[in-house]
Amino acid sequence: MLTKLKKNKWPLVFTGTNIVLFVLFFFLPAILGFYYSLTDYKGFASPNFIGFENYTELFQDASFYKALFRTFRYAITLVPLIYVVSLSIALLLNSKYAKGKVLGKIIIFLPWTISGIIAGVIWKWLFGEHFGFINYILTVAGGEPVAWATGANASFAVIIMAALWGGTAFNMLQFTTALKNIPASLYEAADMDGASSTQKFWNITLPAIKPTSFMVILLASIGAMKEFALVQSLTNGGPGTANVFIVQYIYQTGFEKSRVGYASAASMVLFVILLIFGLIQMRIGGRRDA
């Protein structure tokens, strides 16, 4: 027994550390959040148990459904863009004809190292309605400034561009690694058969990177559904409430309106949505791999 423990000491240490971190920072907060969702807790004083009243009110709250719809719209718009742009850049950097690959990777990867708050400030400066660099360029060129801050669709477009700018790098690296692991013999055989670049992409490249594609889509979808810092610093959900996503709705309800119990109920609903979404994607991904 002692011999087995000594042999498996380091795997147990690393596994045990992960289990402790999971319990402390996920499991216990989740249990506490569910408990608060059954109370009228306001962030102070003692919570009073009210059962499922928060959930009943939540499912009758039009603001909740609007925030959820905006979040779905954001994810449906952003995730395909991240997939296409990340894969395109990875293919470009993986090409034998590309020059300056190391410098290109560094430049593309830099946005990922910037926090969402700072990225929001940068893009707010670029697309400021009255002081922004983009509107200044448009004015100098003889055009009309765009209402980036007061136009709901324009503001949404800026959020998408900023999120795409910040989210491409990590996924690009995943695709780059996957592309390097494709056996060169497959492409050599395709060349001998006279296959075009398009045929090689659809019949060799895409099938070979299916697991990576699945992971990119899954992580990007979950990240988009939980977007907060970028939107908070860039538009604060504006103009008005036009770009208030679900996590912002939870934040505003819990901290600005001091309805922690109600916000916890919304958090639990979001958790269930993400769980179902993840399970569906894993099911689909498993079938494709099979």
C-alpha positions as CSV (number, residue, x, y, z in Angstrom):
1,M,0.0,0.0,0.0
2,L,2.8,2.4,1.0
3,T,4.7,1.5,-2.1
4,K,1.7,2.3,-4.3
5,L,1.2,5.6,-2.6
6,K,4.9,6.5,-3.1
7,K,4.7,5.6,-6.8
8,N,1.5,7.7,-7.2
9,K,2.5,10.5,-4.9
10,W,2.8,13.3,-7.5
11,P,-0.4,12.4,-9.4
12,L,-2.3,12.4,-6.1
13,V,-0.8,15.7,-5.1
14,F,-1.7,17.4,-8.3
15,T,-5.2,15.8,-8.5
16,G,-5.8,16.5,-4.8
17,T,-4.9,20.2,-5.4
18,N,-7.3,20.5,-8.2
19,I,-10.1,18.8,-6.2
20,V,-9.5,21.3,-3.3
21,L,-9.5,24.3,-5.6
22,F,-12.7,23.0,-7.3
23,V,-14.5,22.5,-3.9
24,L,-13.3,25.9,-2.6
25,F,-13.9,28.1,-5.6
26,F,-16.7,26.3,-7.5
27,F,-18.7,23.7,-5.5
28,L,-19.1,25.6,-2.2
29,P,-19.9,29.0,-3.9
30,A,-22.4,27.1,-6.1
31,I,-24.1,25.6,-3.0
32,L,-24.1,29.0,-1.3
33,G,-25.5,30.7,-4.4
34,F,-28.3,28.2,-4.6
35,Y,-29.1,28.8,-0.9
36,Y,-29.2,32.5,-1.4
37,S,-31.4,32.1,-4.4
38,L,-34.0,30.7,-2.0
39,T,-33.8,33.7,0.3
40,D,-34.4,37.5,0.2
41,Y,-30.8,38.2,1.0
42,K,-29.8,41.8,0.3
43,G,-26.1,41.6,0.9
44,F,-26.5,42.6,4.5
45,A,-28.5,41.5,7.5
46,S,-29.7,37.9,7.8
47,P,-31.4,36.2,4.8
48,N,-34.9,35.0,5.2
49,F,-36.0,31.8,3.5
50,I,-38.7,32.4,0.8
51,G,-38.5,29.2,-1.2
52,F,-38.8,29.6,-5.0
53,E,-40.4,33.1,-5.0
54,N,-37.2,34.5,-6.7
55,Y,-37.5,32.0,-9.5
56,T,-41.2,32.7,-9.9
57,E,-40.6,36.5,-10.2
58,L,-37.6,35.9,-12.4
59,F,-39.5,33.9,-15.0
60,Q,-42.1,36.8,-15.1
61,D,-39.4,39.5,-15.5
62,A,-39.3,40.9,-19.0
63,S,-35.9,42.5,-18.3
64,F,-34.4,39.1,-17.6
65,Y,-35.6,37.6,-20.9
66,K,-34.3,40.7,-22.8
67,A,-30.9,40.4,-21.2
68,L,-30.8,36.6,-22.0
69,F,-31.9,37.3,-25.6
70,R,-29.1,39.9,-26.0
71,T,-26.6,37.4,-24.7
72,F,-27.7,34.7,-27.1
73,R,-27.5,37.2,-29.9
74,Y,-24.0,38.2,-28.9
75,A,-22.8,34.6,-28.7
76,I,-24.4,33.6,-32.0
77,T,-22.7,36.6,-33.7
78,L,-19.3,36.3,-32.0
79,V,-18.6,32.6,-31.9
80,P,-18.7,32.0,-35.7
81,L,-16.5,35.1,-36.3
82,I,-14.0,33.9,-33.7
83,Y,-13.9,30.5,-35.3
84,V,-13.4,31.7,-38.9
85,V,-10.9,34.4,-38.0
86,S,-8.8,32.3,-35.7
87,L,-8.7,29.4,-38.1
88,S,-7.9,31.7,-41.0
89,I,-5.0,33.3,-39.1
90,A,-3.7,29.9,-38.0
91,L,-3.8,28.6,-41.6
92,L,-1.9,31.8,-42.8
93,L,0.8,31.4,-40.1
94,N,1.0,27.7,-40.8
95,S,1.6,28.2,-44.5
96,K,5.1,27.5,-45.8
97,Y,5.0,30.7,-47.8
98,A,4.3,33.0,-44.8
99,K,7.1,35.2,-43.6
100,G,7.7,36.6,-40.1
101,K,5.6,34.0,-38.4
102,V,7.1,34.5,-34.9
103,L,6.5,38.3,-35.1
104,G,3.0,37.7,-36.4
105,K,2.1,35.3,-33.6
106,I,3.4,37.8,-31.0
107,I,1.4,40.7,-32.5
108,I,-1.8,38.6,-32.7
109,F,-1.3,37.2,-29.2
110,L,-0.8,40.5,-27.4
111,P,-4.5,41.4,-27.2
112,W,-5.1,38.2,-25.2
113,T,-2.8,39.3,-22.5
114,I,-4.8,42.5,-21.9
115,S,-7.6,42.3,-19.3
116,G,-11.2,42.9,-20.5
117,I,-11.4,46.2,-18.5
118,I,-8.3,47.6,-20.2
119,A,-9.4,46.4,-23.6
120,G,-12.8,48.1,-23.1
121,V,-11.1,51.4,-22.2
122,I,-8.8,51.1,-25.3
123,W,-11.8,50.5,-27.6
124,K,-13.8,53.2,-25.9
125,W,-11.1,55.6,-26.8
126,L,-10.9,54.4,-30.4
127,F,-14.7,54.6,-30.9
128,G,-15.6,57.5,-28.6
129,E,-18.5,59.4,-30.2
130,H,-17.1,62.9,-29.6
131,F,-13.4,62.2,-28.9
132,G,-12.7,58.9,-30.5
133,F,-9.9,58.3,-33.0
134,I,-12.1,56.6,-35.6
135,N,-14.6,59.4,-35.7
136,Y,-11.6,61.8,-36.0
137,I,-10.3,60.0,-39.0
138,L,-13.8,59.9,-40.6
139,T,-14.1,63.7,-40.0
140,V,-10.7,64.4,-41.5
141,A,-11.6,62.2,-44.5
142,G,-14.7,64.3,-45.1
143,G,-17.2,61.8,-43.7
144,E,-19.8,62.1,-40.9
145,P,-19.0,60.8,-37.3
146,V,-20.8,57.6,-36.3
147,A,-22.9,57.5,-33.2
148,W,-20.9,54.6,-31.6
149,A,-22.1,55.4,-28.1
150,T,-25.7,56.4,-28.6
151,G,-26.6,54.0,-31.4
152,A,-27.6,50.5,-30.1
153,N,-26.5,48.6,-33.2
154,A,-23.3,50.6,-33.6
155,S,-22.4,50.0,-29.9
156,F,-23.1,46.3,-30.3
157,A,-20.8,46.2,-33.3
158,V,-18.0,47.8,-31.3
159,I,-18.5,45.2,-28.6
160,I,-18.2,42.4,-31.2
161,M,-15.1,43.9,-32.7
162,A,-13.4,44.3,-29.3
163,A,-14.3,40.8,-28.3
164,L,-13.1,39.4,-31.6
165,W,-9.8,41.3,-31.2
166,G,-9.3,40.0,-27.7
167,G,-10.5,36.4,-28.2
168,T,-8.8,35.4,-31.5
169,A,-5.3,34.8,-30.1
170,F,-5.9,31.9,-27.8
171,N,-8.1,30.0,-30.3
172,M,-5.5,30.8,-33.1
173,L,-2.9,29.0,-31.0
174,Q,-5.1,26.0,-30.5
175,F,-5.7,25.8,-34.3
176,T,-2.0,26.3,-35.0
177,T,-1.1,23.3,-32.8
178,A,-3.8,21.1,-34.4
179,L,-2.6,22.0,-37.9
180,K,1.0,21.1,-37.1
181,N,-0.2,17.7,-35.9
182,I,-1.8,16.8,-39.2
183,P,0.5,14.2,-41.0
184,A,2.2,15.8,-44.0
185,S,1.8,12.5,-45.8
186,L,-1.9,13.2,-46.2
187,Y,-1.2,16.4,-48.1
188,E,1.5,14.7,-50.2
189,A,-0.9,12.0,-51.2
190,A,-3.5,14.6,-52.1
191,D,-1.0,16.5,-54.2
192,M,-0.2,13.3,-56.1
193,D,-3.9,12.8,-56.8
194,G,-4.1,16.4,-58.1
195,A,-6.3,17.8,-55.3
196,S,-6.7,21.5,-55.2
197,S,-6.1,23.6,-52.1
198,T,-9.9,23.9,-51.5
199,Q,-10.3,20.1,-51.7
200,K,-7.4,19.5,-49.3
201,F,-8.9,22.0,-46.8
202,W,-12.4,20.4,-46.9
203,N,-11.3,16.8,-47.0
204,I,-8.1,16.7,-44.9
205,T,-7.7,19.9,-42.8
206,L,-11.2,20.3,-41.4
207,P,-11.8,16.6,-40.5
208,A,-8.4,16.5,-38.8
209,I,-9.0,19.4,-36.6
210,K,-12.6,18.4,-35.5
211,P,-11.7,17.9,-31.8
212,T,-10.0,21.4,-31.7
213,S,-12.9,22.9,-33.6
214,F,-15.3,21.5,-31.0
215,M,-13.2,22.8,-28.1
216,V,-12.9,26.3,-29.6
217,I,-16.7,26.5,-30.2
218,L,-17.4,25.2,-26.7
219,L,-15.1,27.6,-24.9
220,A,-15.9,30.6,-27.1
221,S,-19.6,30.0,-26.5
222,I,-19.3,29.7,-22.7
223,G,-17.0,32.8,-22.7
224,A,-19.5,34.8,-24.7
225,M,-22.4,33.8,-22.4
226,K,-20.4,35.0,-19.4
227,E,-19.1,38.3,-21.0
228,F,-19.0,41.1,-18.4
229,A,-15.7,43.0,-18.0
230,L,-15.4,44.1,-21.6
231,V,-19.0,45.3,-21.9
232,Q,-18.9,47.0,-18.5
233,S,-15.9,49.1,-19.3
234,L,-16.8,49.7,-23.0
235,T,-20.5,50.6,-22.9
236,N,-21.8,49.9,-19.4
237,G,-24.7,48.1,-21.1
238,G,-25.6,51.2,-23.1
239,P,-27.0,53.1,-24.7
240,G,-29.6,52.7,-22.0
241,T,-30.1,49.0,-21.5
242,A,-29.7,48.1,-25.2
243,N,-26.5,46.1,-24.5
244,V,-27.1,44.8,-21.0
245,F,-26.1,41.1,-21.1
246,I,-27.1,38.4,-18.6
247,V,-24.1,38.7,-16.4
248,Q,-24.5,42.5,-16.3
249,Y,-28.1,42.0,-15.4
250,I,-27.1,39.8,-12.5
251,Y,-24.4,42.3,-11.4
252,Q,-26.8,45.3,-11.5
253,T,-29.5,43.3,-9.7
254,G,-27.3,42.0,-7.0
255,F,-24.9,44.9,-6.3
256,E,-26.6,48.0,-7.5
257,K,-30.2,47.1,-6.4
258,S,-29.0,45.0,-3.4
259,R,-31.1,42.0,-4.4
260,V,-28.5,39.3,-3.9
261,G,-31.0,36.5,-3.5
262,Y,-32.8,37.4,-6.7
263,A,-29.5,37.8,-8.6
264,S,-28.4,34.4,-7.3
265,A,-31.6,32.9,-8.8
266,A,-30.6,34.4,-12.1
267,S,-27.1,33.0,-11.7
268,M,-28.5,29.5,-11.1
269,V,-30.6,29.8,-14.3
270,L,-27.5,30.8,-16.3
271,F,-25.6,27.9,-14.8
272,V,-28.3,25.4,-15.9
273,I,-28.3,27.0,-19.4
274,L,-24.5,26.7,-19.7
275,L,-24.6,23.2,-18.3
276,I,-27.2,22.0,-20.8
277,F,-25.4,23.8,-23.6
278,G,-22.1,22.2,-22.7
279,L,-23.7,18.7,-22.5
280,I,-25.4,19.1,-25.9
281,Q,-22.1,20.2,-27.5
282,M,-20.2,17.4,-25.9
283,R,-22.8,14.9,-27.1
284,I,-22.6,16.3,-30.6
285,G,-18.8,16.4,-30.5
286,G,-18.6,12.8,-29.2
287,R,-20.8,11.6,-32.1
288,R,-18.7,13.4,-34.6
289,D,-15.5,12.0,-33.2
290,A,-17.1,8.5,-33.3
